Amino acid sequence: VWSKPEPLPSAIQYLLSGRYWKWVHPMHLWFLVVLVITTVVVMIALPLWRRLPDGLQRRSIAGFRRATASAWAPALFAVPTLGTLLVMDYGLLDTPHTFLPQIRIILAYLVFFSFGWMLYRNLDLLETLKRRAWTNLFLGIGLGILNFALAMKKVEAMSTRNWPAFLGTAVTGALVVWLMLFGCAGVFLRYLDRNSHPMRYLSDSSYWVYLSHAPVVLWLQILVASLAVSPLLKAPLVLAG
């Protein structure tokens, strides 16, 4: 004889088991989860940094300053990023699908977080980002096209490990992200370093638009899903909406 389980005890048992965590998805707010965890890690590490000998601290800061001011800065900072991409599934920076910390993703973002932290402590280095800004930007765009092609080959392989595509995706991806970072930052610092009401509006609104866009985009996608129209037309329509 089969009897239905009691709802309340069953629900409590399920919650206490923690099995539901694998189904809870942060959706497009995953970056806030990563940011909170990364911040906690840095706050824990900060007292350890302060305990280091003064000489080691000074040499570390001096090394960061030389690397940031170097013409090879994107390639230098791409090295630790490459290390994190090599442990990703496709050689691309993974997106977490859970609220639980995923070490490989946290480590990847710690590289960028640490760079930002150090740059904030050395704000005079912002001037050096203006140098070679267009060169970095165009190199990043060109290499980005190659990165996309390699990534598509890796995704097409799916279950099999296409090592040339995987390694090519990771190497080009690490370079692209730092070329674009230095390039975009340099261009903005060079040409948009003055008060502008339109740019202020775009800057301030972008975060809130990002938070609220997901349900609107999903709704519009559902509306156009059944239309006998090319996706090349549907996508711009949804984005315009």
N, C-alpha and C positions, 0 to 999 in steps of 0.2 A: 504494500500500500504506500503510495507516494503522497506526501503532504507538503503543502506550500510552506516555505520558511517564513518565520516571523519577520515582517518588514523592518522594524526598528533595530532589533539585534543584528540582523543581516547588514543593514546600512552602517551601523557602528563598527562591526567587524571589518567591513570593506574599507572604511576610512582609516581604521587603526592599522590595517595591513600595509597601507601606503601604495597599493597597486594602482590606484587612480592617477598617480603622478605622471605615469607614462602617457596618459590620455589628455592631461591638462596642457594646453598649448598657449604660449604667450602671443601668438600671431605676429603682427607687425610691431609689437612693443617689445620684441626680444632684445632690442638694443638697450632698453632700460634695465632689463635683468642683467645683461652683461656689464653695464656701467656700474650698477650697484655692487656686484660681486668684485669687479675690478677695483673699485674705490676701497672696499673693505680690505682687499689684499694689500693695496698700497699703504693704507693706514697702519696695517700690521707691520709692514716692512719698513716704514719710515723710522721707527725707533732703532731698528737694526742699522739703518744707514747712518744715523746720528752717532752710533757707537763706533763707527769705523774711524781709524786714525785720520787726523786732519790732512796729512800728506796724501793719503789715498783718495780722500774726497776731492782735494784740489786737482789731483792728476785725472780723476774721472771727469770732472767738470771741464778741465782743459782739453781732454780728449774729445768730449762731446762738442765743444766749441770748434775745434779743428775740423772735425768730421762734418759739422753743419755748414761751415764756411767753405768747405772744399768743393771744387768743381765736380768731384766724384761722389758728392753727398748722397744722391739717390741710390747709387750702386752700393755704397757702404751700408746704408740703413736697410737696403733690400736683403742683406745677408741674414740677419736674425729673422726677418719675415719669411724668407725662403725656408729656414729651419722649421717654422711653424706650418707652412703649407705642405711640407713633405709628409706630415702626419695626418693630413686631411684626406677625405675619401676620393676626391677627384683632382687634387692639386689646387683647388679653389678654396677660398675662405668659407668654411661651412657656416650655416645659420642654425642656431640651436632651436630644437623643436620641443623643448621642455624647460621648466623653471629650475631644474636641477643643474648644478654647475657641471660644465664639460671642460675638462682641463685644457685640451688642445685649443679650444676656442678662446678661453680666458687668456692663455699664454699669448695667442696671436694678437689680441687686443691690448694686452699689457705692453707690447712693443710700442704701439702708437700712443697709448696713455702715458708711458714713461717719456717718450719723445716730447709730447706736449707739456708735461710737467717740467722737464728740463728747459724747454724753450721759454716757458713762462718765467723761469728763474734767470734767464739770459735774454731779455727782451731786445737788447741791442742787436741780436743776431737776426731779427726780422729784416733788417736792411739787406743782409746778404741774400735773402730769399728773392729779392728783386733781380739779382744777377741771373742771367741765363734762364729767366722765367719762360720766355717763348720757346727757347730750345728744348727745355724740359717738357713743356706742354705738348709740343708737336711730336717729340720722341715718344711721349706717353701715349698719344693718340695712335701713332703708327704702330707701336708695339702692342697696343691694345687690340688692334685688328688681328694681329698674328695670335695673340693670346686667345681671342674668341674662337678662331679657327681651330687651334689646338684643343681648346676645351670641348668643342663640339665633337672632335674625334674621340676624346676620352669618354664623353657621355654616350656616344654611339656604341662604344665597346661594352659599357655597362658592367656586366658580371666578370669580364676578362680584364686583366691588367695590361693596358697598352702603355708600356713603360716609356717609349719615346714621347708619346702625347702627354702622359702624366708629368714627366720631368719637364718637358717643354712648357706645359701649362703653369707649373709651379714657378719656374725660373722667370718666364716672361711676366707672370702675374705679380711676383714680388717686385720686379723692376717697374712695372706699370703703375702700381699703387703709389710708389715713392716719387716717380717722375711726375705723376699727376698732382700729388700733394705739393711738391716744391713748385711745380709749374703754375697751378691754380692759385696757390697762396701768393706767389711772386707777382702774377698778373694783377690780382686784386689789390695787393699792397701798392703796386705801381700806379694803377689807373683809378682805383676806387677808394682812395685814402682821404676823401673829403666828404662833407655832409651832402646827402642826397635823400630827399624824401621818398622817391620811388624805391631806391635800393634799401632804405631803412624799412619800408613796408614789406618788401619781398623777404628781407632777412628775418624780420620779427614774425611774419605770418607763416613762414615755411614750416616751422616746428608744429604749429597748431593745425595747419593743413595736413601735414603728415599724420598726426594723431587721428584726425577725423575722416581722412579720405577713404579708408578701407571699406566701410559699409556702403558708401556712395558708389565706389568702383564696382563692388560686387553686385549691387542692384542694377547698375547700368549694363554689366556683363550679362546678367540674366535677361534683361530686356532685349538685347541684340543677339542672344545666343541662337535663336531659332530663325533669324533672318537669313535668307539665301544670298548672302553678300560675302565677298572676300574678307578674310581677317585683316588684310592690308587696309581695308576701309573701316572695319569695326574698331580696330585698336585706336586710330586717330579720333574717331567719334567718341569713344569712351574717355580718352584723355582730354578732349575738348570739353566734354561734360563735366 
